[in-house]
Amino acid sequence: MPDPLDLIHLRTLVAIADCGGFHRAAAALRVSQSTVSQHVRLLERRLKAPLVEKAGRGVRFTGHGEAMLVEARRILAVHDESLRRLEVVAERGILVGCTEHAADQMLPQLLAAMRQGFPGRSVRFRIDRSTSLAQDVARGTLDLAVVLAGAEPFGTPVAELPLHWYAAPQFAPPGPGEAWPVVAFEEPCGLRQRALQALEHDGRVAAITAESTSLDGVVAAVRAGLGVALLPSTGRTPAGLAALRELPEVGTAGLHVAARRGIDPELEETACAVSRAFFAPPRLRTVA
């Protein structure tokens, strides 16, 4: 099998023709003039024929050179078009993460916006805890993620979710001197720390009675009467739970859209716009 032609050498040959000489080709390719000369020599050695010759102060292509120039343009055009097609295929998939607290309500709108704004690209979602999603965005294994802001906020703020205490309807508050049973996410979890600190600052003793890695697990434990939980509100009370008004107000939790480095800015802007619109008043107070 013959040795393949070097695409870099072919680009150099085309640059000489398009720019009108070795010096200008070197400037266009951002290489030295000696490098351009070397590429031509190597290509001539490979083809065993002269391709470019001096003509006064300039250069001209030989018969072999003119024929090679036609083939070089054709080879490079096919090569570059193939790369463009492959890049489009690689870009078709969009992987989006979403915190469990907002997934069931806002994902349909986010999916519709992604499909409308980026037709031909598949969209896949991953629902997980904010800490895991933020880590995967930072690693580049997730394109985007809608997450609760942690101790070190990551991404673009899009909303503030009010934090509420929830319990089962039949929940009986502890008596004087008894600890308040708390259901929480497993560590690391910013909500867990805020819940314990809020109860402590209010002069109440607290004890973790159940913990889970998922929102479903936390809600199930609270629904079973195992304790109270501090959760962000997305506009409705979780099924089977009731808001508990007697515990101290804790404020809000920031909702952010995190995007991996190098992502198409339009993807990030679409996710931010949908998130802001979804949580806009009268649903929730948004961040400008």
C-alpha positions in Angstrom: 0.0 0.0 0.0 1.5 3.4 -1.0 2.4 5.8 1.8 -0.4 8.3 2.5 -0.2 11.9 1.6 0.3 14.3 4.6 -2.7 16.6 4.9 -0.5 19.4 6.4 1.7 19.3 3.4 -1.4 19.5 1.1 -2.7 22.5 3.0 0.7 24.2 2.6 0.6 23.6 -1.2 -2.9 25.1 -1.4 -1.8 28.1 0.7 1.1 28.8 -1.6 -1.3 28.9 -4.5 -4.0 31.0 -2.7 -1.5 33.5 -1.1 0.8 33.8 -4.1 4.1 32.6 -2.7 6.0 31.0 0.1 6.4 34.1 2.3 2.7 34.9 2.3 1.7 31.3 2.8 4.0 31.1 5.8 2.3 34.2 7.3 -1.2 32.8 6.6 -0.3 29.4 8.2 1.6 31.0 11.1 4.7 29.0 10.4 8.2 29.9 9.2 9.0 30.2 5.5 11.6 27.4 6.0 8.8 25.1 7.2 6.7 25.9 4.1 9.8 25.0 2.0 10.3 21.8 3.9 6.6 20.7 3.4 7.0 21.2 -0.4 10.2 19.3 -0.5 8.7 16.4 1.4 5.7 16.4 -0.8 7.9 16.4 -3.9 10.0 13.5 -2.5 6.8 11.6 -1.9 5.5 12.1 -5.4 8.9 11.9 -7.0 8.3 15.0 -9.1 8.9 18.8 -8.8 5.8 20.7 -7.9 6.9 24.4 -7.5 9.7 26.2 -9.3 11.1 29.7 -9.1 9.8 32.3 -11.6 11.7 35.6 -11.2 11.0 36.8 -7.7 8.1 34.5 -7.3 7.2 30.9 -7.9 5.0 29.0 -10.3 3.5 25.5 -10.3 4.9 22.8 -12.6 2.6 20.6 -14.6 2.8 18.0 -11.8 2.2 20.8 -9.3 -1.0 22.0 -11.1 -2.3 18.5 -11.1 -1.4 17.9 -7.5 -3.1 21.3 -6.5 -6.4 20.1 -8.0 -6.2 16.8 -6.1 -5.1 18.6 -2.9 -8.1 20.8 -3.0 -10.4 17.9 -3.6 -8.8 15.8 -0.7 -9.0 18.6 1.8 -12.6 19.5 0.9 -13.7 15.9 1.5 -11.7 15.7 4.7 -13.0 18.9 6.1 -16.6 18.1 5.2 -16.3 14.7 6.9 -15.0 16.4 10.0 -17.9 18.9 10.0 -20.4 16.0 9.7 -18.8 14.1 12.5 -18.7 17.1 14.8 -22.4 17.6 14.2 -23.1 14.0 15.2 -21.0 14.4 18.3 -22.9 17.5 19.3 -26.4 16.0 18.9 -26.7 14.7 22.4 -27.3 17.1 25.2 -27.0 15.7 28.8 -28.8 17.8 31.4 -28.9 17.2 35.1 -31.6 18.4 37.5 -32.0 18.5 41.2 -34.8 16.2 42.5 -36.5 19.2 44.1 -37.4 20.7 40.8 -37.4 17.8 38.3 -41.0 16.7 38.2 -42.3 20.2 37.6 -39.8 22.0 35.4 -38.3 19.2 33.3 -41.2 19.1 30.7 -40.7 22.8 30.0 -36.9 22.5 29.8 -37.2 19.5 27.5 -39.6 21.4 25.2 -37.3 24.4 25.0 -34.2 22.3 24.2 -36.1 20.4 21.5 -37.4 23.6 20.0 -34.1 25.5 20.2 -31.8 22.6 19.1 -33.7 20.4 16.7 -32.0 17.2 15.6 -30.1 16.9 18.9 -31.2 14.3 21.5 -31.8 15.4 25.0 -31.2 13.2 28.0 -31.8 14.0 31.7 -30.2 12.8 34.9 -32.0 13.4 38.2 -29.7 13.4 41.2 -28.6 15.3 44.2 -27.2 18.8 43.6 -23.7 17.9 45.0 -23.3 15.0 42.5 -24.6 17.0 39.6 -22.3 20.0 40.3 -19.3 17.7 40.5 -20.1 16.0 37.2 -20.6 19.4 35.5 -17.2 20.5 36.8 -15.7 17.2 35.4 -17.3 17.9 32.0 -19.5 14.7 32.0 -22.7 16.7 32.2 -23.5 19.6 29.8 -25.8 21.5 32.2 -27.4 21.0 35.6 -30.1 22.8 37.5 -28.8 22.6 41.1 -29.3 24.0 44.6 -26.5 26.4 45.5 -24.1 24.9 48.1 -21.6 26.4 50.4 -19.6 27.4 47.4 -22.2 28.6 44.8 -21.5 27.2 41.3 -23.2 28.5 38.1 -25.7 31.2 37.2 -28.4 32.2 39.8 -31.9 31.8 38.4 -34.2 31.7 41.4 -34.6 31.6 45.1 -36.6 28.7 46.5 -38.2 29.3 49.9 -37.4 26.8 52.5 -40.2 25.2 54.5 -40.5 22.7 57.3 -42.6 19.6 56.5 -44.1 16.8 58.6 -46.7 14.2 58.3 -50.3 15.4 59.1 -50.4 13.2 62.2 -47.0 14.3 63.5 -47.0 15.2 67.2 -44.4 17.7 68.3 -42.0 16.5 71.0 -42.6 17.5 74.6 -40.5 19.8 76.7 -36.9 18.7 76.8 -37.3 16.2 74.1 -35.3 16.3 70.8 -36.9 17.2 67.6 -36.6 14.3 65.2 -35.2 15.4 61.9 -35.2 13.5 58.6 -32.3 14.6 56.3 -30.2 13.8 53.3 -27.0 12.0 53.9 -23.9 14.1 54.0 -22.7 16.1 52.3 -25.8 18.2 52.4 -26.2 22.0 52.9 -29.9 21.6 53.8 -29.1 19.2 56.6 -26.7 21.6 58.2 -29.1 24.6 57.8 -31.9 22.6 59.5 -29.8 21.6 62.5 -28.4 25.1 62.9 -31.9 26.7 62.7 -33.3 24.4 65.4 -30.2 25.0 67.6 -30.4 28.8 67.2 -34.1 28.6 68.1 -33.1 26.8 71.4 -34.4 23.4 70.3 -32.5 20.1 70.6 -32.4 18.2 67.3 -31.6 14.6 66.5 -31.3 12.9 63.1 -33.8 10.0 63.1 -33.7 9.0 59.4 -31.5 9.9 56.4 -31.6 9.1 52.7 -29.6 9.7 49.6 -32.8 10.7 47.6 -35.7 13.1 47.9 -38.1 10.2 47.6 -36.5 8.6 50.6 -36.6 11.7 52.7 -40.3 12.4 51.9 -41.2 8.7 52.6 -39.6 8.9 56.0 -41.4 12.1 56.9 -44.7 10.8 55.6 -44.2 7.8 57.9 -43.9 10.1 60.9 -40.2 9.6 61.5 -39.5 13.3 61.9 -39.6 16.7 60.2 -37.6 17.8 57.2 -36.4 21.2 55.8 -37.1 21.2 52.0 -37.1 23.9 49.3 -40.5 24.7 47.9 -41.2 24.7 44.2 -44.7 25.9 44.5 -46.5 23.0 46.0 -46.4 20.8 49.2 -45.1 17.2 48.7 -47.9 14.7 48.6 -48.8 13.3 52.0 -47.0 16.1 53.9 -48.0 19.2 55.7 -46.2 22.5 56.2 -45.1 23.0 59.8 -45.5 26.6 60.8 -44.3 26.6 64.4 -40.6 26.0 63.5 -38.3 29.0 62.7 -38.1 30.4 59.2 -34.9 29.5 57.5 -35.0 31.7 54.4 -34.3 30.5 50.9 -32.0 28.3 48.8 -30.5 29.5 45.6 -31.2 27.6 42.4 -28.4 27.8 39.9 -27.8 26.6 36.3 -24.3 25.2 36.1 -22.7 24.6 32.7 -19.5 22.7 31.8 -16.6 24.7 30.4 -16.7 25.2 26.6 -20.4 24.6 26.2 -22.4 26.3 23.5 -23.5 29.6 25.1 -27.0 29.2 23.6 -27.5 26.0 25.5 -26.7 27.7 28.8 -28.8 30.7 28.0 -31.8 28.5 27.1 -31.6 26.6 30.4 -31.3 29.9 32.4 -34.2 31.5 30.5 -36.5 28.5 31.0 -35.6 28.2 34.7 -36.2 31.9 35.4 -39.5 31.8 33.5 -40.7 28.8 35.3 -40.0 30.1 38.8 -41.1 33.7 38.0 -43.8 35.3 40.2 -46.4 34.4 41.2 -44.7 31.1 41.6 -41.5 32.2 43.3 -39.2 35.2 43.5 -36.5 35.0 40.9 -33.0 36.4 40.7 -32.3 39.0 38.0 
